[in-house]
């Protein structure tokens, strides 16, 4: 633990095993949406990102379900972390995550059966989304419940927004509609390619390219200003 | 082998004292029990809604494929014969059912049955409405499919394809590139030929399987 202290006293925000630096709840939420966006920056949860972003409704549903699991598991992991022995922590975290995934699956099937049917096997597969175990182990287990929930909300929002962006592009070009409402009219020939898996990779690649361009522009502007 | 290996992990990463085995067991047992309790509780709360949705979907499908019947009877297939009484012991989800629809005057409109066979990728489940006496189709509805989005899944949404089936007589044949002619031809969907043929095959097999059963029911069971 001495290494952690010396790193922080040196003012270097290096990645170290230990608690994340203190921050306000607002900053915890904003970080997940922006600087540490799970999909566009951390590249976590790529499987659902590719699989269910073929329509906007599916993308939003997967994002909200993942956010529910992030918040629920983050809260429980944060509350119980100090009672869970180091040796069985992964088992316990996965159990907590799997429980919330099952709850999300059941609640979705009871409330929105059509979306539940469309997401099919990808709902239970949220258990295997590395975003969840990653946040439980790296963040929720090391902070209080309020910060764990804020992080879950932020990461969940970041995940939902990224999936919404990708799925909106894919649905608009691949089906000519958004949320099932026909927008481009009968004369538009849908790019079927976009709703199939290769379209997912292409859209993600273009989104990452755009993001990298924005980051590079801002860096140059900052350099020019200084 | 080397000194580093013999010393194992750095001191900072090793827990200061190891946890006794009974504590690990108690932790996992408690976590498992809590998880089980939560899942079962929510399952019990959501089950009625899930069953209601399934029943509603079935009802809407029967209503659609039999063209708005006033009422219908449900027949169960047990031991290769149809019966009006639901089998008590068997798992209800696996019992094949036929829905016999009648108009307001009591005339039989037709029979709706469900059938599932592999499509392009996975099982395609249809509800098929037909007249068992002549083999004439009334309509069909896709209950479940996982065909290619944008191509094969047109069997579910393409109204020009779905609309052809009413009045056609099974066994059907699929034709490509031109309109199907009565009594038994239907045009397959461009880009979804395999999925369209799967629909035709499912209908043909289902009608061939159910017509003798329903004939036998008309002769004996319905009395």
Contacts between the chains, C-beta under 8 A, distances in Angstrom:
chain1	res1	chain2	res2	distance
A	1	B	12	6.7
A	3	B	12	7.1
A	17	B	12	8.0
A	17	B	13	7.8
A	54	B	149	5.4
A	80	B	31	8.0
A	83	B	27	7.2
A	84	B	27	5.8
A	84	B	31	7.8
A	85	B	19	4.1
A	85	B	23	5.9
A	85	B	24	5.4
A	85	B	27	5.7
A	86	B	15	5.0
A	86	B	19	7.0
A	87	B	15	7.9
A	87	B	18	7.8
A	87	B	19	5.9
A	87	B	24	5.7
A	88	B	24	4.9
A	88	B	27	5.5
A	88	B	28	5.6
A	91	B	28	6.2
A	91	B	31	8.0
A	92	B	27	6.5
A	92	B	28	6.8
A	92	B	31	5.0
A	95	B	28	7.7
A	95	B	31	5.1
A	95	B	32	6.6
A	95	B	35	5.4
A	96	B	31	7.1
A	96	B	35	7.2
A	98	B	35	7.3
A	99	B	34	7.9
A	99	B	35	4.1
A	99	B	38	5.5
A	99	B	39	6.0
A	102	B	39	5.0
A	102	B	42	7.8
A	103	B	38	6.6
A	103	B	39	6.8
A	103	B	42	5.0
A	106	B	39	7.8
A	106	B	42	5.2
A	106	B	43	5.8
A	106	B	46	4.6
A	106	B	50	7.8
A	107	B	42	6.9
A	107	B	46	6.3
A	109	B	46	6.8
A	109	B	50	5.2
A	109	B	53	7.8
A	110	B	45	8.0
A	110	B	46	3.7
A	110	B	49	3.8
A	110	B	50	5.3
A	110	B	53	7.6
A	111	B	49	7.3
A	113	B	50	7.5
A	113	B	53	4.3
A	113	B	57	7.5
A	117	B	144	7.5
A	120	B	146	7.1
A	174	B	149	7.8
A	174	B	150	6.1
A	175	B	150	7.1
A	190	B	150	6.7
A	192	B	150	3.8
A	192	B	151	6.1
A	192	B	191	7.5
A	195	B	149	4.6
A	195	B	150	4.6
A	196	B	148	6.8
A	196	B	149	6.4
A	196	B	150	6.5
